[in-house]
């Protein structure tokens, strides 16, 4: 994941790490605004945006396509190659606006003469199905407006990494390579089940602090009030807090309250989309908590609804059929999408006979998706060299 652009993510992902954190740029000059066919584009604004002082302008198109906001950035000296970007989840659909600047994370791509296109999706939450469909519609719209590109690459962050893996596996005839950044590319049910088990364990140690886990109330919001309530409870029982941290393994005392609060938004969304509860801990044995006997004896057990769990597995479980190069980069100290979870995808590709097409690299940093633009640039350059020249990057630390 991550499943929601909550206040926690906004603290962890600073404004230049995600396309959803857009900064104001008063220098944009609107050049055209109008309406076209309601069935597809209902609003289009073409802007001329300075790349930097003294440089030529790029073309920016902001509009709505099949109910989803989108943004297209084309540099003036476009090399006829395109990066299709998938953003992470948001409680509500992302809306691109003319008075909000493009995230600095994309500057290296534009400087390398690549166009960048991104959909805001028509739905919030775990919108894998909508995002995949609407981004393909946007790609086709781009081709209709700008002509067939010489190459398409796919790139995404957090849940966008899920979509990156799904896209490169299912559309290798279109995409030449993929870059996943802090991507949730292990099976979605495994990632959510781990979080659900954490919430159930917290509920054992601190009963009454959280709302019901099944179903999570429809009006639940992971706001500061909820986070402070969880943090206050954790502070009252240091031994229980230590047990949760040992079991979960990828958070610290500071981030744990936000992780727990945010996961309930994920459960709520998944339960609503799946029309049932896709999550459970009925057959899980908790180990390595330092308090395993008490935890296993006392934790409340939940069993997933079969049809709901099948929906979650559908969106998504990787096939590992990776016929094109994919580079994944992760923060070692990611408390939301554990870095170790990416190895599950490596095994999937290996089992399918495509292990040579996957490389995982890392940066030594705490937080979710906390990459610097220069790091994204280095990762992107490695992918391009791999795709164009066959030079497979080395696994390990990001060079």
C-alpha positions in Angstrom: 0.0 0.0 0.0 -0.2 2.7 1.4 -3.9 2.8 1.4 -4.7 6.4 2.5 -3.0 9.7 2.1 -3.7 10.3 5.8 -2.1 12.9 8.1 0.5 10.2 8.8 1.5 9.9 5.2 1.6 13.7 4.9 4.1 13.7 7.6 6.1 10.9 6.1 5.9 11.8 2.5 7.1 15.4 2.2 5.6 17.4 -0.7 8.2 16.5 -3.3 7.8 12.7 -2.8 4.3 12.3 -4.1 2.2 13.7 -7.0 -0.6 14.2 -4.5 1.3 16.9 -2.7 1.2 19.6 -5.2 2.7 23.1 -4.6 1.4 26.4 -5.7 3.0 28.0 -8.8 1.6 31.4 -9.6 3.7 31.6 -12.8 1.4 29.4 -14.8 -0.4 31.1 -17.7 -3.8 29.5 -18.7 -3.9 29.5 -22.5 -7.1 27.6 -23.3 -10.1 26.3 -21.4 -13.1 24.6 -22.9 -15.4 21.6 -23.0 -15.4 18.7 -25.4 -17.3 15.4 -25.6 -19.0 14.7 -22.2 -18.4 11.0 -22.7 -14.7 11.4 -22.4 -13.0 14.8 -21.7 -15.4 17.2 -19.9 -12.8 19.8 -19.2 -9.4 20.6 -20.6 -7.0 23.3 -19.7 -3.8 23.7 -21.7 -1.0 25.6 -19.8 2.4 26.8 -20.7 4.6 26.3 -17.7 8.2 27.5 -17.3 10.6 24.6 -16.6 13.1 27.0 -15.0 14.3 30.5 -15.4 15.3 31.2 -19.0 14.1 27.8 -20.3 11.5 27.0 -22.9 8.0 26.2 -21.7 6.4 22.8 -21.4 2.8 21.9 -22.3 0.5 20.9 -19.4 -3.0 19.5 -20.0 -5.3 19.2 -17.0 -8.8 17.8 -17.5 -11.3 15.1 -16.7 -11.6 11.8 -18.6 -14.4 9.3 -17.9 -14.9 10.8 -14.4 -11.2 10.9 -13.4 -9.1 14.1 -13.2 -5.8 13.8 -15.0 -2.6 15.7 -15.8 -0.3 15.5 -18.8 3.2 17.2 -18.8 5.1 17.3 -22.1 8.5 19.0 -22.2 9.2 21.3 -25.2 11.9 18.9 -26.6 9.9 15.7 -26.0 11.8 12.6 -26.9 8.5 10.7 -27.7 8.9 8.6 -24.6 6.3 8.6 -21.9 6.2 7.8 -18.2 2.8 6.6 -17.0 2.6 7.3 -13.3 0.3 5.7 -10.6 -0.1 7.6 -7.4 -0.8 6.1 -4.0 -4.3 6.0 -2.4 -6.3 8.9 -1.2 -9.5 9.0 0.9 -11.0 10.8 -2.0 -10.1 11.1 -5.7 -7.1 13.3 -6.5 -8.1 16.4 -8.4 -5.4 18.2 -10.4 -5.7 21.9 -10.5 -4.2 24.7 -12.6 -2.9 26.6 -9.6 -1.0 23.6 -8.2 2.5 22.9 -9.4 3.8 19.5 -10.4 5.7 17.6 -7.7 9.5 18.1 -7.9 9.9 14.3 -8.0 8.9 14.5 -11.7 11.5 17.2 -12.6 14.3 14.6 -13.4 11.9 12.8 -15.9 11.0 16.1 -17.7 14.6 17.1 -17.7 15.4 13.8 -19.5 12.8 14.8 -22.1 10.1 12.3 -21.0 6.4 13.2 -21.0 4.6 12.3 -17.7 0.9 11.4 -17.6 -1.1 10.6 -14.5 -4.7 9.9 -13.6 -6.3 11.0 -10.3 -8.7 8.0 -10.4 -12.4 8.4 -10.1 -12.5 6.7 -6.6 -10.6 6.9 -3.4 -9.3 4.0 -1.3 -8.0 0.8 -2.7 -9.0 1.8 -6.2 -6.9 -0.7 -8.1 -9.7 -1.6 -10.6 -10.6 2.0 -11.3 -7.0 3.2 -11.5 -6.0 0.5 -14.0 -8.9 1.1 -16.3 -8.8 4.9 -16.2 -5.0 5.2 -16.6 -5.2 3.0 -19.7 -8.0 5.3 -21.0 -5.7 8.3 -20.3 -2.8 6.6 -22.2 -5.0 6.1 -25.2 -6.1 9.7 -24.9 -2.5 10.8 -24.9 -1.8 8.8 -28.1 -4.8 10.3 -29.8 -3.7 13.9 -28.9 0.1 13.5 -29.3 0.6 10.6 -31.6 2.0 7.1 -30.8 5.0 7.2 -28.5 8.3 5.5 -29.1 8.2 4.0 -25.7 6.0 3.7 -22.5 7.4 3.2 -19.1 5.3 2.7 -16.0 6.1 4.1 -12.5 4.2 4.2 -9.2 4.5 4.8 -5.5 2.9 2.9 -2.6 -0.4 1.5 -4.0 0.8 2.9 -7.2 3.5 0.3 -7.0 0.8 -2.3 -6.9 -0.6 -0.9 -10.1 2.9 -0.7 -11.6 3.4 -4.4 -11.0 -0.1 -5.3 -12.3 0.4 -3.2 -15.4 3.9 -4.5 -16.4 2.7 -8.1 -15.9 -0.5 -7.7 -17.9 0.5 -5.2 -20.6 4.1 -6.1 -21.7 3.1 -5.4 -25.2 2.7 -1.7 -24.3 5.2 -1.0 -21.5 9.0 -1.5 -21.9 9.9 -1.4 -18.2 8.6 -0.5 -14.7 9.8 1.4 -11.6 8.1 0.7 -8.3 8.9 3.1 -5.5 7.9 2.0 -1.9 5.4 -0.2 -3.7 3.0 -2.6 -2.2 3.8 -5.4 -4.5 3.3 -8.5 -2.3 -0.2 -9.9 -2.5 -2.7 -7.4 -1.1 -4.4 -9.9 1.2 -1.1 -10.7 2.8 -0.2 -7.0 3.4 -3.7 -6.2 4.8 -3.9 -9.3 6.9 -0.7 -8.4 8.7 -2.1 -5.0 9.5 -5.4 -6.5 10.6 -3.5 -8.8 13.0 -1.7 -5.8 14.4 -5.0 -4.0 15.1 -6.5 -7.1 16.7 -3.5 -7.4 18.9 -3.7 -3.8 19.9 -7.4 -4.3 20.8 -6.4 -7.2 23.1 -3.9 -5.1 25.0 -6.0 -1.9 24.9 -9.7 -2.9 24.8 -12.2 -0.2 24.0 -9.8 2.3 22.4 -10.5 1.3 18.8 -13.9 1.1 17.2 -15.1 -2.3 16.0 -12.8 -3.9 13.5 -15.6 -5.8 11.7 -17.2 -3.8 10.4 -15.3 -0.6 10.8 -17.8 2.2 11.1 -18.5 3.9 7.8 -17.8 7.3 9.4 -14.4 6.3 10.8 -11.6 8.8 10.1 -8.0 8.4 11.1 -7.6 11.9 12.4 -5.5 13.5 15.1 -8.0 12.7 17.8 -7.9 9.0 17.0 -4.1 9.0 16.8 -3.6 10.8 20.1 -6.0 8.4 21.8 -4.0 5.4 20.5 -0.7 7.1 21.5 -2.0 7.8 25.0 -3.1 4.2 25.5 0.2 2.9 24.3 2.0 5.1 26.8 0.1 3.5 29.7 1.4 0.0 29.1 5.1 0.1 27.9 5.3 -3.7 28.0 2.3 -4.2 25.8 3.6 -1.5 23.4 7.0 -3.3 23.2 5.2 -6.6 22.4 3.3 -5.0 19.5 6.5 -3.4 18.2 8.4 -6.7 18.4 5.6 -8.6 16.6 5.0 -6.0 13.8 8.7 -5.4 13.4 8.7 -2.4 11.1 7.5 0.6 13.2 8.8 2.4 16.2 7.1 3.9 19.2 6.6 7.2 17.4 5.1 5.8 14.2 3.0 3.0 15.7 0.0 5.1 16.7 -0.4 6.4 13.2 0.1 3.0 11.7 -2.7 1.5 13.8 -5.0 4.5 13.2 -4.5 4.4 9.5 -5.0 0.7 9.0 -8.6 1.0 10.1 -9.3 3.3 7.2 -7.9 0.5 5.0 -10.2 -2.1 6.6 -13.2 0.1 6.3 -12.5 0.7 2.6 -11.8 -3.0 1.8 -14.9 -4.2 3.7 -17.1 -1.7 1.8 -15.6 -2.6 -1.6 -15.7 -6.3 -1.0 -19.3 -6.2 0.5 -18.0 -8.2 3.5 -15.0 -8.7 5.6 -11.9 -9.9 3.6 -9.6 -10.0 6.7 -9.1 -12.3 9.6 -6.6 -13.7 12.1 -8.5 -16.9 13.0 -5.7 -19.2 12.0 -2.7 -17.0 12.8 -0.3 -17.9 15.6 1.4 -14.8 16.9 5.1 -15.4 17.5 8.1 -13.3 18.6 6.1 -10.7 20.5 7.7 -11.6 23.8 4.2 -12.3 25.1 3.1 -15.0 22.7 1.2 -17.2 25.2 -1.0 -14.4 26.6 -1.5 -12.8 23.2 -2.5 -16.0 21.4 -4.8 -17.0 24.3 -6.5 -13.7 24.6 -6.7 -12.0 21.2 -10.1 -12.0 19.6 -10.3 -14.1 16.5 -11.9 -13.1 13.2 -12.6 -15.1 10.1 -12.7 -13.6 6.7 -15.8 -13.9 4.5 -14.9 -16.2 1.5 -16.4 -13.9 -1.2 -14.8 -10.8 0.3 -11.4 -12.5 0.6 -11.6 -13.6 -3.0 -12.2 -10.0 -4.0 -9.1 -8.8 -2.2 -7.0 -11.6 -3.8 -8.3 -10.4 -7.2 -7.1 -6.9 -6.5 -4.3 -8.0 -6.3 -2.2 -11.1 -6.4 0.9 -10.9 -8.6 1.5 -13.7 -11.1 5.2 -13.2 -11.2 5.0 -13.4 -15.0 7.4 -10.5 -15.5 8.5 -10.4 -19.1 9.8 -6.9 -18.9 12.4 -5.3 -16.5 11.1 -4.0 -13.2 13.2 -2.1 -10.7 11.8 -1.7 -7.2 13.3 0.8 -4.6 12.2 0.8 -0.9 13.0 2.6 2.3 14.5 0.1 4.8 12.6 1.7 7.7 9.1 1.9 6.0 6.5 1.4 8.7 3.6 1.1 6.3 4.8 -1.2 3.5 7.6 -3.2 5.1 10.7 -3.4 2.9 10.9 -7.1 3.5 7.5 -7.6 1.9 9.0 -6.9 -1.5 10.9 -10.2 -1.4 7.6 -11.9 -1.8 7.3 -10.5 -5.3 10.9 -11.5 -6.0 9.9 -15.1 -5.1 6.8 -14.9 -7.3 8.9 -13.8 -10.3 11.4 -16.5 -9.6 8.8 -19.2 -9.4 7.3 -18.1 -12.7 10.7 -18.3 -14.3 11.2 -14.5 -14.6 13.5 -13.7 -11.7 16.1 -12.1 -13.9 13.7 -9.4 -14.8 13.3 -8.1 -11.2 15.7 -6.1 -9.1 15.2 -4.7 -5.6 17.2 -1.8 -4.2 16.9 0.2 -1.0 17.8 3.4 0.7 18.7 3.6 4.4 16.0 5.9 5.6 13.0 5.8 8.0 9.5 6.6 6.6 7.2 5.7 3.8 8.2 6.9 0.3 10.8 9.3 1.6 12.9 9.5 -1.5 14.8 12.5 -2.7 14.3 13.6 -6.3 18.0 12.8 -7.0 17.4 9.3 -5.8 14.4 8.9 -8.0 16.5 10.2 -10.9 19.2 7.6 -10.3 16.7 4.8 -10.1 15.0 6.0 -13.3 18.4 6.2 -15.1 19.1 2.6 -14.1 15.8 1.4 -15.4 16.3 3.2 -18.7 19.8 1.7 -19.1 18.4 -1.7 -18.4 15.5 -1.3 -20.9 17.6 0.3 -23.6 20.9 -1.3 -23.3 20.3 -4.5 -21.4 22.4 -3.5 -18.4 20.6 -5.0 -15.4 21.1 -3.0 -12.2 22.8 -4.6 -9.2 20.5 -5.6 -6.3 21.2 -3.9 -3.0 21.7 -0.3 -1.9 20.6 2.3 -4.5 23.9 3.6 -6.1 
